[in-house]
Amino acid sequence: AARVSEALNARLDDCTVKDDWVFIRVKGKGSKGKAYKERDIEVPRSLFDEIREEFAGEVFLFETKEHKPVDRSYVSGIIKRMGNRCGRNI
């Protein structure tokens, strides 16, 4: 699993396709003055393909039409709206 901010900052050149899986190198939180911790997460190839089709990024996996990473607050808003549709106030 990845934090939202880790996933949103993933670049396409951080993604490696191997058969039915895609390995995505994400940069985790770093503490004060220390480097970010990098790790790989695996996602099914089918999910990766759906993300690519939806966002069609050139640099980032989750990319806006202006070729910038999708903003975390935008994703939070989507999650909130979906929760409200399900009858849960988030």
C-alpha positions as CSV (number, residue, x, y, z in Angstrom):
1,A,0.0,0.0,0.0
2,A,1.1,3.6,-0.6
3,R,0.2,6.9,0.9
4,V,-1.9,9.1,-1.4
5,S,1.0,11.6,-1.7
6,E,3.4,8.8,-2.5
7,A,1.2,7.5,-5.3
8,L,0.4,11.0,-6.7
9,N,4.2,11.8,-7.0
10,A,5.1,8.5,-8.7
11,R,6.7,9.1,-12.1
12,L,6.2,6.9,-15.1
13,D,9.9,6.2,-15.2
14,D,9.5,4.8,-11.6
15,C,7.2,2.0,-13.0
16,T,8.5,-1.3,-14.1
17,V,6.2,-3.8,-15.9
18,K,6.9,-7.5,-15.2
19,D,4.3,-9.9,-16.6
20,D,1.0,-9.3,-14.8
21,W,2.4,-6.9,-12.2
22,V,3.8,-3.4,-12.2
23,F,6.4,-2.4,-9.6
24,I,6.2,1.3,-8.7
25,R,9.1,3.0,-6.9
26,V,7.6,5.4,-4.4
27,K,9.4,7.9,-2.2
28,G,8.1,7.8,1.4
29,K,8.3,10.3,4.2
30,G,11.7,11.4,5.3
31,S,12.3,12.8,8.8
32,K,14.0,16.2,9.3
33,G,17.2,16.5,7.4
34,K,17.1,12.9,6.3
35,A,16.6,11.5,2.8
36,Y,13.2,10.1,1.7
37,K,12.8,6.4,2.1
38,E,12.2,4.6,-1.2
39,R,10.3,1.4,-1.6
40,D,8.5,-0.6,-4.3
41,I,4.8,-1.3,-4.3
42,E,3.2,-3.8,-6.7
43,V,-0.1,-3.4,-8.5
44,P,-1.8,-5.7,-10.9
45,R,-1.1,-4.8,-14.5
46,S,-4.8,-4.5,-15.2
47,L,-5.1,-1.7,-12.6
48,F,-2.0,0.0,-13.9
49,D,-3.5,-0.1,-17.4
50,E,-6.7,1.5,-16.2
51,I,-4.8,4.3,-14.4
52,R,-2.8,5.0,-17.6
53,E,-6.0,5.1,-19.7
54,E,-7.8,7.4,-17.3
55,F,-4.9,9.9,-16.6
56,A,-2.8,9.5,-19.8
57,G,0.2,11.1,-18.1
58,E,3.5,11.8,-19.9
59,V,5.6,12.3,-16.7
60,F,3.5,11.3,-13.7
61,L,1.3,8.3,-13.2
62,F,-1.5,10.5,-11.9
63,E,-1.2,13.6,-14.0
64,T,-3.3,16.7,-14.9
65,K,-3.8,18.0,-18.4
66,E,-1.0,20.6,-17.5
67,H,1.4,17.7,-16.9
68,K,1.6,18.2,-13.2
69,P,0.9,15.6,-10.5
70,V,-2.7,15.5,-9.4
71,D,-3.2,17.5,-6.1
72,R,-3.8,15.6,-2.9
73,S,-6.7,17.9,-1.9
74,Y,-8.5,17.0,-5.2
75,V,-8.3,13.3,-4.3
76,S,-9.5,14.0,-0.8
77,G,-12.5,15.8,-2.3
78,I,-13.3,12.8,-4.5
79,I,-13.1,10.4,-1.6
80,K,-15.4,12.7,0.5
81,R,-18.0,12.9,-2.3
82,M,-18.0,9.2,-2.9
83,G,-18.4,8.6,0.9
84,N,-21.4,11.0,0.9
85,R,-23.0,9.1,-2.0
86,C,-22.7,5.9,0.0
87,G,-24.5,7.6,2.9
88,R,-21.4,8.2,5.0
89,N,-20.5,11.7,6.0
90,I,-16.7,11.9,5.8
